[in-house]
Amino acid sequence: MGLRPKPQSRMQLLRLLATCFVINMALSSAWIVIQFDGAFEQGPPSPSELHVSFVIDSENTTGDISLQRATNFIVWTRERDDVNSTAYQENNGVSDEQSAGEKAEQRNEDHTPHEYLNIARDAVVWQTAIIVICEFFLLAGLPKMALPRNITLATLLITIIIAVPLSYIADLEAEGGGYSFQGNQPEQNQFAHYFQSADASIVPLGFEVEMETGGYDLGWVDPEHRQNVSQTPPEIGEEGYDSLIVFKGSLLVAFGQVLQWILVLPLIWYMLPTMQPNSDTPVGEKTLDSTAKEKDEDKSHLEFCTD
């Protein structure tokens, strides 16, 4: 009761139309926005900057990747030695073309396409459809459908907040996001004294991660000094210190307008309550007058039985 308006029959259709409108706006808006901004703070590739942005909606995943001030980064990638390939060729006598061909063939064999994100998308669409169907039943005079409608809304929020981001990450791993590090992890092979750190914080409708990573690039160190750099971190002015690379970045994962639209639904249902059949009482709510009336009827019934 309180501030909640009284149910009115002419408002029932309006509640259904408002629910359909909000769901349509939610499905057509952005679901998740992912933005990453990072820069090389120290080392040969500095001051190159990396900017990545992705938007996930009900149908597509669109993204943009840009590398700014990239001259030093390009020079670094071209001039540095591939420590893994060099060691492999020296020990096994395999050419670059043969090694690259074997890696490509192995990746094609191991790759198995997955569509976890599409499954999560379908789950969201089906849940919104169930909410609309429940609203139709409520309009037809079946007040018990309010409970499954509310349960479906809670499940929908969980799917958007948890299932959609995790399914996107799972797709990235399945499509090769994690394969490129198998047997070629920079902290074990390409870099010495590798370090990384991350600090997560909550922001409105999302979270942010500040990260820092770096190490001594053995591919930038002369072969005769790599052993010394691997054993002891060089100090300023010592051979190999200029190979120290430090990269800092910020990852922002925020929920788009889909979450804001979905959260409007409970407000609509509160301001436009469902009517019980042949009653002006909202579903799940009894007025003081109706409660008193029921008590009077029970009292009269008991007196009649006593007589």
ZAMARGU-4260 file (C-alpha; in steps of 0.2 Angstrom, whole numbers, plus 5000, padded with zeros to 4 digits):
<rodrens>
0) 5000/5000/5000 | 5008/5017/5005 | 5013/5026/4989 | 5007/5012/4977 | 4993/5018/4966
5) 4976/5008/4966 | 4974/4996/4952 | 4963/5001/4938 | 4956/4991/4924 | 4960/5003/4911
10) 4979/5003/4916 | 4981/4984/4913 | 4984/4986/4895 | 4995/5001/4897 | 5006/4990/4909
15) 5008/4977/4896 | 5012/4989/4882 | 5025/4998/4894 | 5033/4981/4898 | 5034/4977/4879
20) 5042/4994/4875 | 5055/4992/4889 | 5060/4975/4884 | 5062/4980/4866 | 5073/4995/4871
25) 5083/4983/4882 | 5086/4971/4868 | 5091/4984/4855 | 5103/4993/4866 | 5121/4989/4871
30) 5123/4975/4883 | 5141/4976/4888 | 5155/4989/4884 | 5173/4984/4886 | 5187/4997/4885
35) 5205/4995/4887 | 5218/5009/4887 | 5236/5005/4890 | 5254/5012/4886 | 5272/5006/4887
40) 5279/5016/4901 | 5297/5010/4899 | 5308/5000/4886 | 5310/5000/4868 | 5292/5000/4863
45) 5288/5016/4873 | 5278/5027/4872 | 5267/5017/4861 | 5249/5016/4866 | 5236/5002/4864
50) 5217/5007/4864 | 5204/4993/4863 | 5185/4994/4864 | 5171/4981/4861 | 5152/4983/4862
55) 5141/4967/4864 | 5123/4968/4860 | 5109/4956/4856 | 5116/4951/4839 | 5134/4957/4836
60) 5150/4960/4845 | 5158/4975/4837 | 5176/4981/4841 | 5190/4993/4837 | 5208/4991/4840
65) 5221/5005/4838 | 5239/5007/4841 | 5245/5025/4843 | 5263/5032/4842 | 5267/5015/4836
70) 5284/5018/4827 | 5295/5012/4842 | 5283/4997/4844 | 5285/4992/4826 | 5304/4994/4827
75) 5305/4984/4843 | 5295/4969/4836 | 5305/4968/4820 | 5322/4970/4828 | 5321/4959/4843
80) 5326/4941/4843 | 5313/4927/4845 | 5321/4918/4859 | 5310/4902/4857 | 5313/4900/4839
85) 5331/4903/4840 | 5334/4890/4853 | 5322/4878/4844 | 5331/4880/4828 | 5349/4878/4836
90) 5344/4862/4845 | 5334/4854/4831 | 5339/4862/4814 | 5322/4866/4809 | 5319/4881/4797
95) 5307/4896/4801 | 5295/4890/4787 | 5294/4873/4793 | 5291/4878/4811 | 5278/4891/4807
100) 5269/4878/4796 | 5268/4865/4810 | 5262/4878/4822 | 5248/4883/4810 | 5243/4865/4807
105) 5242/4861/4826 | 5232/4877/4829 | 5219/4871/4815 | 5218/4854/4823 | 5216/4860/4841
110) 5203/4874/4836 | 5185/4869/4840 | 5172/4883/4837 | 5161/4888/4852 | 5147/4900/4853
115) 5144/4902/4872 | 5139/4920/4869 | 5126/4916/4857 | 5119/4903/4870 | 5118/4917/4883
120) 5110/4929/4870 | 5097/4916/4867 | 5094/4914/4885 | 5091/4932/4887 | 5079/4933/4873
125) 5069/4918/4879 | 5068/4925/4897 | 5061/4942/4890 | 5048/4932/4880 | 5043/4923/4896
130) 5040/4939/4905 | 5029/4946/4891 | 5019/4929/4891 | 5016/4931/4909 | 5010/4949/4907
135) 4998/4942/4894 | 4991/4930/4907 | 4990/4943/4920 | 4980/4954/4908 | 4969/4939/4905
140) 4965/4938/4924 | 4977/4925/4930 | 4986/4934/4945 | 4996/4918/4950 | 5007/4922/4935
145) 5015/4937/4944 | 5027/4925/4954 | 5034/4916/4939 | 5036/4933/4930 | 5046/4940/4945
150) 5057/4924/4946 | 5061/4926/4927 | 5066/4944/4930 | 5078/4939/4943 | 5085/4925/4932
155) 5086/4938/4918 | 5097/4950/4928 | 5108/4936/4934 | 5111/4930/4915 | 5115/4948/4910
160) 5127/4952/4924 | 5136/4935/4926 | 5132/4923/4911 | 5135/4936/4897 | 5152/4942/4902
165) 5158/4924/4906 | 5152/4917/4890 | 5161/4931/4880 | 5177/4926/4890 | 5174/4908/4886
170) 5172/4911/4868 | 5189/4921/4867 | 5198/4906/4876 | 5190/4894/4864 | 5194/4904/4848
175) 5213/4904/4853 | 5214/4918/4866 | 5223/4906/4878 | 5232/4896/4865 | 5245/4909/4860
180) 5252/4907/4878 | 5253/4888/4878 | 5272/4884/4879 | 5276/4902/4875 | 5273/4912/4891
185) 5283/4928/4891 | 5288/4926/4909 | 5295/4909/4906 | 5303/4911/4889 | 5304/4928/4881
190) 5306/4938/4897 | 5317/4937/4912 | 5311/4942/4930 | 5293/4944/4923 | 5281/4953/4935
195) 5263/4958/4934 | 5250/4965/4946 | 5232/4970/4945 | 5220/4980/4956 | 5201/4979/4953
200) 5188/4992/4959 | 5169/4993/4957 | 5162/5008/4946 | 5144/5012/4943 | 5136/4998/4933
205) 5153/4989/4931 | 5171/4986/4937 | 5188/4993/4932 | 5205/4984/4933 | 5221/4993/4934
210) 5236/4982/4928 | 5255/4983/4927 | 5266/4970/4918 | 5284/4970/4913 | 5301/4961/4913
215) 5318/4961/4904 | 5315/4956/4886 | 5329/4943/4882 | 5326/4945/4863 | 5332/4963/4865
220) 5348/4957/4875 | 5364/4952/4866 | 5365/4933/4866 | 5381/4933/4876 | 5373/4943/4890
225) 5356/4934/4891 | 5362/4921/4904 | 5368/4935/4916 | 5352/4945/4913 | 5342/4929/4917
230) 5351/4926/4933 | 5352/4943/4940 | 5341/4959/4936 | 5354/4972/4929 | 5355/4988/4937
235) 5354/5005/4929 | 5369/5007/4917 | 5373/4989/4916 | 5372/4978/4901 | 5354/4973/4897
240) 5345/4986/4908 | 5338/4995/4892 | 5328/4979/4889 | 5317/4982/4904 | 5299/4984/4897
245) 5285/4991/4908 | 5267/4991/4902 | 5252/4999/4911 | 5234/4998/4907 | 5216/5000/4913
250) 5202/4988/4908 | 5184/4995/4910 | 5169/4983/4909 | 5153/4992/4911 | 5135/4986/4908
255) 5126/4996/4894 | 5109/5003/4894 | 5101/4985/4894 | 5103/4984/4913 | 5095/5001/4915
260) 5080/4997/4905 | 5078/4980/4914 | 5078/4989/4930 | 5063/5000/4925 | 5052/4985/4924
265) 5049/4983/4943 | 5045/5001/4944 | 5032/4999/4930 | 5024/4984/4939 | 5024/4994/4955
270) 5016/5009/4948 | 5003/4999/4937 | 4998/4985/4949 | 4990/4970/4943 | 4971/4968/4947
275) 4964/4952/4955 | 4949/4945/4946 | 4933/4956/4950 | 4943/4966/4963 | 4952/4982/4965
280) 4966/4975/4975 | 4983/4973/4968 | 4990/4955/4966 | 4999/4950/4982 | 4992/4964/4992
285) 4977/4966/5004 | 4969/4982/5010 | 4964/4985/5028 | 4946/4986/5023 | 4946/4969/5014
290) 4955/4961/5029 | 4943/4968/5041 | 4928/4962/5030 | 4935/4944/5030 | 4936/4945/5049
295) 4918/4951/5050 | 4913/4937/5039 | 4922/4924/5049 | 4914/4930/5065 | 4897/4930/5058
300) 4900/4912/5052 | 4905/4907/5069 | 4890/4915/5077 | 4878/4906/5065 | 4886/4889/5068
305) 4884/4892/5087 | 4866/4896/5086
</rodrens>
